[in-house]
């Protein structure tokens, strides 16, 4: 059972990784359906979660568009802080909607998503940061 949940979590996180932050996900309904299955959401919860996640996505998209429109490259630390702030707001909005167990699962999925993003896109820190290069064997 754990292996199935983990595999589905990886699929969900991987699908989210493939999305760009400035474009709406082409198959958001499929992602929401997977999330609803993983979290065992009721129809009412599914609608509420969808609204919260769409608002989160819109905030992130607006922040990226604003940074792009300014003509300057956004500071990595500022963008990271903004993403964390928006994620905290999302968790606060989901707390009254989800059970404690569902919220924990959601946070785990979110962590998996971020880990995959860091591994896949190398978003572990600012360019030229203090992160040492991988060792060569």
C-alpha positions in Angstrom: 0.0 0.0 0.0 2.8 2.4 0.9 4.6 1.6 -2.3 1.5 2.4 -4.3 0.9 5.8 -2.5 4.6 6.6 -2.9 4.5 5.7 -6.6 1.4 7.9 -7.1 3.0 10.7 -5.2 6.1 10.5 -7.4 3.9 10.5 -10.6 1.9 13.5 -9.3 5.1 15.4 -8.3 6.8 14.6 -11.6 3.8 15.8 -13.6 3.9 19.1 -11.6 7.6 19.4 -12.3 7.0 19.4 -16.0 4.9 22.6 -15.7 6.3 26.0 -16.2 5.3 28.6 -13.6 4.0 31.1 -16.1 1.6 28.9 -18.0 -1.6 27.3 -16.6 -1.2 23.6 -16.4 -2.7 22.0 -19.5 -4.2 19.1 -17.6 -4.9 20.7 -14.2 -8.1 18.6 -13.9 -6.0 15.4 -14.2 -3.6 16.6 -11.5 -6.4 17.6 -9.2 -8.0 14.1 -9.7 -4.7 12.4 -8.8 -4.4 14.7 -5.7 -8.0 14.0 -4.7 -7.3 10.3 -4.9 -4.0 10.5 -3.0 -5.6 12.6 -0.2 -9.0 10.8 -0.4 -10.9 14.1 -0.8 -14.6 14.4 -0.7 -16.3 16.3 -3.6 -16.7 19.4 -1.3 -13.0 19.2 -0.3 -11.9 18.7 -3.9 -13.7 22.0 -4.9 -12.2 23.9 -2.0 -8.7 22.5 -2.6 -9.0 23.4 -6.3 -9.9 27.0 -5.5 -6.9 27.3 -3.1 -4.4 25.8 -5.5 -5.7 27.9 -8.4 -5.2 31.0 -6.3 -1.7 29.9 -5.3 -0.8 29.2 -9.0 -2.2 32.6 -10.0 -0.1 34.4 -7.3 3.1 32.6 -8.4 2.3 33.3 -12.1 1.7 37.0 -11.3 4.9 37.3 -9.4 6.9 35.8 -12.3 5.2 38.0 -14.8 5.8 41.1 -12.7 9.5 40.1 -12.4 9.7 39.5 -16.1 8.0 42.9 -16.9 10.4 44.8 -14.7 13.2 43.9 -17.2 15.6 42.8 -14.5 16.4 39.4 -13.3 14.7 38.7 -10.0 16.8 38.1 -7.0 16.9 34.3 -6.3 16.5 34.8 -2.5 13.5 37.1 -3.0 11.7 34.7 -5.3 12.4 31.8 -3.0 11.0 33.8 0.0 7.9 34.7 -2.1 7.3 31.1 -3.0 7.7 30.0 0.6 5.3 32.7 1.7 2.7 31.7 -0.8 3.1 28.1 0.2 2.5 29.0 3.8 -0.6 30.9 2.9 -1.8 27.9 0.9 -1.3 25.6 3.9 -3.1 28.0 6.2 -6.1 28.0 3.7 -6.1 24.2 3.5 -5.9 23.6 7.3 -9.6 24.1 7.9 -10.5 22.1 4.7 -8.4 19.0 5.2 -8.2 16.6 8.1 -4.9 16.4 9.9 -3.9 13.2 8.1 -4.8 14.7 4.7 -2.8 17.9 5.5 0.2 15.8 6.4 0.0 13.8 3.2 -0.4 17.1 1.3 2.8 18.5 2.9 4.6 15.3 2.1 3.6 15.5 -1.5 4.7 19.2 -1.6 8.1 18.2 -0.2 8.5 15.5 -2.8 7.6 18.0 -5.5 10.2 20.4 -4.3 12.9 17.7 -4.0 12.1 16.6 -7.6 12.2 20.2 -8.8 15.7 20.6 -7.2 17.0 17.4 -8.6 15.5 17.9 -12.1 16.1 21.6 -12.6 19.0 22.2 -10.2 17.1 24.8 -8.2 19.0 24.0 -5.0 20.3 27.5 -4.6 21.4 30.6 -6.4 23.9 30.2 -9.3 27.4 30.1 -8.0 26.2 29.4 -4.5 28.1 27.6 -1.7 26.7 24.2 -2.8 29.7 22.0 -3.7 29.7 20.2 -7.0 28.9 16.4 -6.9 31.9 14.2 -6.3 33.3 12.3 -9.2 34.1 8.7 -8.6 
